Amino acid sequence: MTEGIDFNDLKRRMDGAINAFQQDIAALRTGRASANLLDPVTVEAYGSRVPLNQVANMSVPEPRMLAVSVWDKSMVGAVDRAIRESNLGLNPIVDGQNLRIPLPELNEERRKSLVKIAHDYAEKAKVAIRHVRRDGMDGLKKAEKDGVIGQDESRAQSDRVQKMTDDTISEVDRLLADKEKEIMQV
């Protein structure tokens, strides 16, 4: 740690935002069913929001079908509602304690809506990265005000924080462009 702020901590937190973004866009499918498509879905269960995989098993019985087997019969309605409200454009068919989720064909309109969702995920990641930058800058201002570092050192470190931020955001943009290309490919 240099006098002022911990750059390793800032880097770790920015990398965390990129990892979360990569998980989000990995769930956006491009044609085949995948159980991780449902990773972003959270269910209102037992008084809190929990990931879907904590209340059900997911499987892929066919290339264009997902199956969700809910463990607790009383949770079926909540799981159905969570999947419908997840912004993934899926409409489950309830069959007892199981839900069958047919995946719609990827037409042009569906591809565009997936790209839009990817852009939303990217914006969320960028906001998280900017929060990390703000924390770093606030730490520098406090260190300068407390006399821990001088004005020149503070300026040099704030330039370094800004460069880290710019590099991380450009990485998000690169990942988004790759995913967009993958989604729009017919």
C-alpha positions as CSV (number, residue, x, y, z in Angstrom):
1,M,0.0,0.0,0.0
2,T,1.4,3.4,-1.0
3,E,0.7,6.2,1.3
4,G,-2.9,7.2,0.5
5,I,-4.8,4.3,-0.9
6,D,-4.5,0.5,-1.5
7,F,-4.4,0.1,-5.3
8,N,-4.5,-3.7,-5.0
9,D,-7.8,-3.4,-3.2
10,L,-9.2,-1.1,-5.9
11,K,-8.0,-3.5,-8.6
12,R,-9.6,-6.4,-6.8
13,R,-12.9,-4.6,-6.5
14,M,-12.8,-3.5,-10.2
15,D,-12.0,-7.1,-11.2
16,G,-14.9,-8.2,-9.1
17,A,-17.2,-6.0,-11.2
18,I,-15.9,-7.5,-14.4
19,N,-16.3,-11.0,-13.1
20,A,-20.0,-10.3,-12.1
21,F,-20.5,-8.8,-15.6
22,Q,-19.0,-11.9,-17.3
23,Q,-21.4,-14.1,-15.3
24,D,-24.4,-12.0,-16.2
25,I,-23.6,-12.0,-19.9
26,A,-22.7,-15.7,-19.9
27,A,-26.3,-16.4,-18.9
28,L,-27.6,-14.6,-22.0
29,R,-28.0,-17.5,-24.4
30,T,-27.3,-17.5,-28.0
31,G,-29.3,-20.5,-29.2
32,R,-28.9,-23.5,-27.0
33,A,-30.5,-24.1,-23.6
34,S,-28.1,-23.9,-20.7
35,A,-28.8,-24.2,-17.0
36,N,-26.7,-21.1,-16.3
37,L,-29.3,-19.1,-18.2
38,L,-31.3,-19.0,-15.0
39,D,-28.3,-18.0,-12.8
40,P,-29.5,-14.3,-12.4
41,V,-32.9,-15.4,-11.2
42,T,-33.6,-14.8,-7.5
43,V,-36.7,-16.2,-5.8
44,E,-38.6,-14.7,-2.8
45,A,-38.3,-17.7,-0.4
46,Y,-38.6,-17.9,3.3
47,G,-38.6,-14.2,3.8
48,S,-35.6,-13.3,1.7
49,R,-34.4,-13.4,-1.9
50,V,-32.3,-16.4,-2.7
51,P,-30.7,-17.7,-6.0
52,L,-33.0,-20.1,-7.9
53,N,-30.4,-22.9,-7.5
54,Q,-31.0,-22.8,-3.7
55,V,-34.7,-23.9,-4.0
56,A,-34.6,-26.1,-7.2
57,N,-32.6,-28.3,-9.5
58,M,-32.1,-27.1,-13.1
59,S,-31.5,-29.4,-16.1
60,V,-31.6,-29.3,-19.9
61,P,-33.6,-32.3,-21.1
62,E,-33.7,-31.0,-24.7
63,P,-31.7,-28.4,-26.7
64,R,-34.5,-25.9,-26.6
65,M,-36.0,-26.7,-23.2
66,L,-35.0,-26.1,-19.6
67,A,-36.5,-28.1,-16.7
68,V,-36.7,-26.8,-13.1
69,S,-37.6,-29.2,-10.3
70,V,-38.7,-27.3,-7.2
71,W,-37.9,-29.0,-3.9
72,D,-40.6,-27.4,-1.8
73,K,-44.1,-27.7,-3.3
74,S,-45.1,-24.3,-1.7
75,M,-42.3,-22.6,-3.6
76,V,-43.6,-23.5,-7.2
77,G,-45.6,-20.2,-7.6
78,A,-42.7,-18.1,-6.3
79,V,-40.3,-19.8,-8.7
80,D,-42.7,-19.4,-11.7
81,R,-43.2,-15.7,-10.8
82,A,-39.4,-15.1,-10.4
83,I,-38.6,-16.6,-13.8
84,R,-41.4,-14.7,-15.6
85,E,-40.2,-11.4,-14.0
86,S,-36.5,-12.1,-14.6
87,N,-36.4,-10.1,-17.9
88,L,-35.2,-13.1,-19.7
89,G,-38.4,-13.5,-21.8
90,L,-39.2,-17.0,-20.6
91,N,-42.6,-18.4,-19.9
92,P,-42.5,-21.5,-17.7
93,I,-45.2,-24.2,-17.9
94,V,-46.0,-25.5,-14.4
95,D,-46.4,-29.3,-14.1
96,G,-46.8,-30.2,-10.4
97,Q,-43.5,-29.5,-8.7
98,N,-41.7,-29.1,-12.1
99,L,-41.5,-26.3,-14.5
100,R,-40.8,-26.8,-18.2
101,I,-39.4,-23.7,-19.9
102,P,-39.4,-23.8,-23.7
103,L,-36.9,-21.4,-25.1
104,P,-38.2,-19.1,-27.9
105,E,-36.5,-19.1,-31.2
106,L,-34.0,-16.3,-31.5
107,N,-35.6,-14.0,-34.0
108,E,-34.3,-10.5,-34.8
109,E,-36.5,-8.9,-32.2
110,R,-35.4,-11.4,-29.5
111,R,-31.7,-10.9,-30.4
112,K,-32.1,-7.1,-30.1
113,S,-33.8,-7.5,-26.7
114,L,-30.9,-9.8,-25.5
115,V,-28.4,-7.1,-26.7
116,K,-30.4,-4.5,-24.8
117,I,-30.2,-6.7,-21.6
118,A,-26.4,-7.1,-22.2
119,H,-26.1,-3.3,-22.4
120,D,-28.0,-3.0,-19.1
121,Y,-25.6,-5.5,-17.5
122,A,-22.6,-3.5,-18.9
123,E,-24.0,-0.2,-17.5
124,K,-24.5,-1.9,-14.1
125,A,-20.8,-3.1,-14.2
126,K,-19.6,0.4,-15.2
127,V,-21.5,2.0,-12.3
128,A,-19.9,-0.5,-9.9
129,I,-16.5,0.4,-11.3
130,R,-17.2,4.1,-10.9
131,H,-18.2,3.5,-7.3
132,V,-14.8,1.9,-6.7
133,R,-13.1,4.9,-8.4
134,R,-15.1,7.3,-6.2
135,D,-14.0,5.4,-3.1
136,G,-10.4,5.6,-4.2
137,M,-10.6,9.4,-4.9
138,D,-12.3,10.0,-1.6
139,G,-9.5,8.1,0.2
140,L,-6.9,10.2,-1.7
141,K,-8.7,13.5,-0.7
142,K,-8.9,12.4,2.9
143,A,-5.2,11.4,2.9
144,E,-4.2,14.7,1.4
145,K,-6.4,16.7,3.8
146,D,-5.0,14.7,6.8
147,G,-1.4,15.5,5.6
148,V,-0.5,11.9,4.9
149,I,0.4,12.7,1.2
150,G,1.2,15.9,-0.6
151,Q,-0.8,17.5,-3.3
152,D,1.6,16.3,-6.1
153,E,1.5,12.7,-4.8
154,S,-2.3,12.9,-4.5
155,R,-2.6,14.1,-8.1
156,A,-0.3,11.4,-9.4
157,Q,-2.3,8.7,-7.5
158,S,-5.6,10.1,-8.7
159,D,-4.3,9.9,-12.3
160,R,-3.4,6.2,-11.6
161,V,-6.9,5.5,-10.2
162,Q,-8.4,7.2,-13.3
163,K,-6.3,5.1,-15.6
164,M,-7.3,1.9,-13.8
165,T,-10.9,2.9,-14.1
166,D,-10.6,3.7,-17.8
167,D,-8.8,0.4,-18.5
168,T,-11.5,-1.6,-16.6
169,I,-14.4,0.2,-18.3
170,S,-12.8,-0.4,-21.7
171,E,-12.5,-4.1,-20.8
172,V,-16.3,-4.1,-20.1
173,D,-16.9,-2.5,-23.4
174,R,-14.7,-5.1,-25.2
175,L,-16.6,-8.0,-23.5
176,L,-19.9,-6.3,-24.4
177,A,-18.9,-5.9,-28.1
178,D,-17.9,-9.6,-28.2
179,K,-21.2,-10.7,-26.7
180,E,-23.2,-8.4,-28.9
181,K,-21.4,-9.9,-32.0
182,E,-22.2,-13.5,-30.7
183,I,-25.9,-12.7,-30.1
184,M,-26.5,-11.0,-33.4
185,Q,-24.7,-13.8,-35.4
186,V,-27.4,-15.9,-37.2
